[in-house]
Amino acid sequence: MLEHHTFEPLIFDDSKVLILGSFPSIKSLEKGFYYAHPRNQFWPILAQIFHEKAETKEQKITLCKKHHIALFDSAKSLQRDKGNSSDTNLKNIEVNDFEALLEKYPSIELIAFTGKKAEEIFNKKYKNFPIRKVVLPSSSPAHASMKFEEKLQRYKAVFQESAHP
């Protein structure tokens, strides 16, 4: 069955870093918000980097706005086996329209992918798009081979670099 991305990008007129996942997990689609799986490390990583709470949806939105972060996903629609959010399970992928998005939000200076699959999906259509890109480790609970501290350091480096290019 074809699944569609059901929520809008979290983006502001002054966003500088666009963080792209591959496609919302089943839990994120249920909750209608990004990185909603309780074991996903995305929000704990950002909370530590910026020394702010990121427990409620409102706190997460405030953190992103304050630190010029936008969130979206590379895939607009796809097929996957029922009950399996793994990136290895994604098929028949349609890529989101990033040309239009980046034209509408010209303050975006960097795209940070939360994993190789997000980058791979983006590159299907926008490989040569003229913007700085970086691949971060996945914050998914499925990517348990990398310790939290190491992920934290990799994310922190990107935000320190984007604050002082």
One Martini backbone bead per residue (centre of mass of N, CA, C, O) as a GRO file, in nm:
protein
  165
    1MET     BB    1   0.097   0.036   0.021
    2LEU     BB    2   0.058   0.367  -0.012
    3GLU     BB    3   0.247   0.622   0.140
    4HIS     BB    4   0.207   0.939   0.301
    5HIS     BB    5   0.301   1.236   0.385
    6THR     BB    6   0.114   1.403   0.666
    7PHE     BB    7   0.327   1.638   0.721
    8GLU     BB    8   0.472   1.921   0.757
    9PRO     BB    9   0.711   2.117   0.756
   10LEU     BB   10   0.954   2.236   0.981
   11ILE     BB   11   0.950   2.586   0.912
   12PHE     BB   12   1.137   2.892   0.871
   13ASP     BB   13   1.240   3.194   0.748
   14ASP     BB   14   1.532   3.145   0.935
   15SER     BB   15   1.630   2.889   0.839
   16LYS     BB   16   1.949   2.694   0.801
   17VAL     BB   17   1.880   2.393   0.891
   18LEU     BB   18   1.812   2.094   0.713
   19ILE     BB   19   1.647   1.815   0.836
   20LEU     BB   20   1.670   1.480   0.697
   21GLY     BB   21   1.482   1.224   0.655
   22SER     BB   22   1.323   0.978   0.500
   23PHE     BB   23   1.067   0.871   0.687
   24PRO     BB   24   0.819   0.824   0.876
   25SER     BB   25   0.737   0.659   1.121
   26ILE     BB   26   0.478   0.504   1.247
   27LYS     BB   27   0.481   0.671   1.511
   28SER     BB   28   0.497   0.951   1.375
   29LEU     BB   29   0.232   0.927   1.219
   30GLU     BB   30   0.053   0.894   1.469
   31LYS     BB   31   0.163   1.179   1.602
   32GLY     BB   32   0.244   1.405   1.380
   33PHE     BB   33   0.572   1.378   1.422
   34TYR     BB   34   0.898   1.407   1.467
   35TYR     BB   35   1.065   1.166   1.622
   36ALA     BB   36   0.837   0.976   1.808
   37HIS     BB   37   0.997   0.761   1.902
   38PRO     BB   38   1.092   0.682   2.223
   39ARG     BB   39   1.398   0.571   2.116
   40ASN     BB   40   1.467   0.815   1.982
   41GLN     BB   41   1.762   1.042   1.977
   42PHE     BB   42   1.710   1.324   1.862
   43TRP     BB   43   1.599   1.499   2.102
   44PRO     BB   44   1.823   1.439   2.311
   45ILE     BB   45   2.046   1.561   2.140
   46LEU     BB   46   1.937   1.852   2.112
   47ALA     BB   47   1.903   1.908   2.413
   48GLN     BB   48   2.208   1.889   2.475
   49ILE     BB   49   2.327   2.094   2.280
   50PHE     BB   50   2.109   2.339   2.382
   51HIS     BB   51   2.006   2.321   2.677
   52GLU     BB   52   1.708   2.185   2.635
   53LYS     BB   53   1.389   2.116   2.618
   54ALA     BB   54   1.235   1.800   2.444
   55GLU     BB   55   0.926   1.676   2.521
   56THR     BB   56   0.741   1.853   2.376
   57LYS     BB   57   0.620   1.977   2.095
   58GLU     BB   58   0.661   2.275   2.172
   59GLN     BB   59   0.961   2.253   2.257
   60LYS     BB   60   1.061   2.152   1.979
   61ILE     BB   61   0.972   2.394   1.814
   62THR     BB   62   1.125   2.609   1.975
   63LEU     BB   63   1.408   2.498   1.931
   64CYS     BB   64   1.407   2.519   1.623
   65LYS     BB   65   1.352   2.820   1.598
   66LYS     BB   66   1.589   2.930   1.776
   67HIS     BB   67   1.809   2.737   1.587
   68HIS     BB   68   1.736   2.724   1.277
   69ILE     BB   69   1.545   2.464   1.236
   70ALA     BB   70   1.461   2.215   1.000
   71LEU     BB   71   1.196   1.974   0.911
   72PHE     BB   72   1.217   1.669   0.713
   73ASP     BB   73   1.168   1.462   0.418
   74SER     BB   74   1.262   1.297   0.132
   75ALA     BB   75   0.990   1.148   0.132
   76LYS     BB   76   0.656   1.150   0.011
   77SER     BB   77   0.642   0.846  -0.094
   78LEU     BB   78   0.555   0.488  -0.026
   79GLN     BB   79   0.659   0.153   0.038
   80ARG     BB   80   0.570  -0.084   0.306
   81ASP     BB   81   0.573  -0.294   0.538
   82LYS     BB   82   0.379  -0.374   0.776
   83GLY     BB   83   0.525  -0.259   1.078
   84ASN     BB   84   0.790  -0.135   0.909
   85SER     BB   85   1.037   0.135   0.950
   86SER     BB   86   1.265   0.051   0.794
   87ASP     BB   87   1.481   0.157   0.546
   88THR     BB   88   1.495  -0.136   0.407
   89ASN     BB   89   1.156  -0.115   0.350
   90LEU     BB   90   1.180   0.084   0.108
   91LYS     BB   91   0.951   0.161  -0.168
   92ASN     BB   92   0.855   0.342  -0.419
   93ILE     BB   93   0.993   0.632  -0.431
   94GLU     BB   94   0.901   0.968  -0.358
   95VAL     BB   95   1.020   1.282  -0.398
   96ASN     BB   96   1.053   1.567  -0.279
   97ASP     BB   97   1.023   1.927  -0.332
   98PHE     BB   98   1.321   2.105  -0.305
   99GLU     BB   99   1.318   2.336  -0.497
  100ALA     BB  100   1.070   2.481  -0.377
  101LEU     BB  101   1.155   2.492  -0.081
  102LEU     BB  102   1.433   2.649  -0.127
  103GLU     BB  103   1.299   2.892  -0.263
  104LYS     BB  104   1.112   2.969  -0.016
  105TYR     BB  105   1.395   2.902   0.171
  106PRO     BB  106   1.692   3.078   0.138
  107SER     BB  107   1.831   3.036   0.433
  108ILE     BB  108   1.926   2.771   0.353
  109GLU     BB  109   2.268   2.617   0.397
  110LEU     BB  110   2.189   2.320   0.515
  111ILE     BB  111   2.200   1.964   0.477
  112ALA     BB  112   2.087   1.715   0.715
  113PHE     BB  113   2.123   1.377   0.736
  114THR     BB  114   1.954   1.095   0.901
  115GLY     BB  115   2.117   0.926   0.700
  116LYS     BB  116   2.171   0.749   0.406
  117LYS     BB  117   1.879   0.721   0.297
  118ALA     BB  118   1.808   1.020   0.284
  119GLU     BB  119   2.028   1.084   0.078
  120GLU     BB  120   1.952   0.883  -0.143
  121ILE     BB  121   1.674   1.001  -0.201
  122PHE     BB  122   1.759   1.289  -0.269
  123ASN     BB  123   1.970   1.199  -0.503
  124LYS     BB  124   1.767   1.097  -0.717
  125LYS     BB  125   1.711   1.429  -0.787
  126TYR     BB  126   1.955   1.621  -0.606
  127LYS     BB  127   2.268   1.570  -0.626
  128ASN     BB  128   2.345   1.871  -0.775
  129PHE     BB  129   2.264   2.049  -0.559
  130PRO     BB  130   2.354   2.383  -0.449
  131ILE     BB  131   2.443   2.250  -0.143
  132ARG     BB  132   2.514   2.186   0.163
  133LYS     BB  133   2.621   1.856   0.289
  134VAL     BB  134   2.528   1.608   0.547
  135VAL     BB  135   2.597   1.306   0.728
  136LEU     BB  136   2.427   1.154   0.977
  137PRO     BB  137   2.349   0.969   1.219
  138SER     BB  138   2.123   0.770   1.318
  139SER     BB  139   1.851   0.802   1.570
  140SER     BB  140   1.764   0.528   1.563
  141PRO     BB  141   1.710   0.231   1.731
  142ALA     BB  142   1.841   0.059   1.490
  143HIS     BB  143   2.114   0.239   1.556
  144ALA     BB  144   2.307   0.073   1.797
  145SER     BB  145   2.620   0.071   1.715
  146MET     BB  146   2.600   0.366   1.814
  147LYS     BB  147   2.668   0.575   2.044
  148PHE     BB  148   2.535   0.846   2.181
  149GLU     BB  149   2.797   1.018   2.213
  150GLU     BB  150   2.879   1.002   1.915
  151LYS     BB  151   2.631   1.130   1.797
  152LEU     BB  152   2.646   1.392   1.952
  153GLN     BB  153   2.920   1.487   1.832
  154ARG     BB  154   2.827   1.493   1.532
  155TYR     BB  155   2.600   1.698   1.570
  156LYS     BB  156   2.755   1.924   1.711
  157ALA     BB  157   2.949   1.988   1.477
  158VAL     BB  158   2.734   2.095   1.283
  159PHE     BB  159   2.627   2.329   1.468
  160GLN     BB  160   2.895   2.474   1.504
  161GLU     BB  161   2.950   2.520   1.201
  162SER     BB  162   2.677   2.674   1.133
  163ALA     BB  163   2.740   2.911   1.340
  164HIS     BB  164   3.062   2.896   1.213
  165PRO     BB  165   3.160   2.907   0.885
   0.00000   0.00000   0.00000
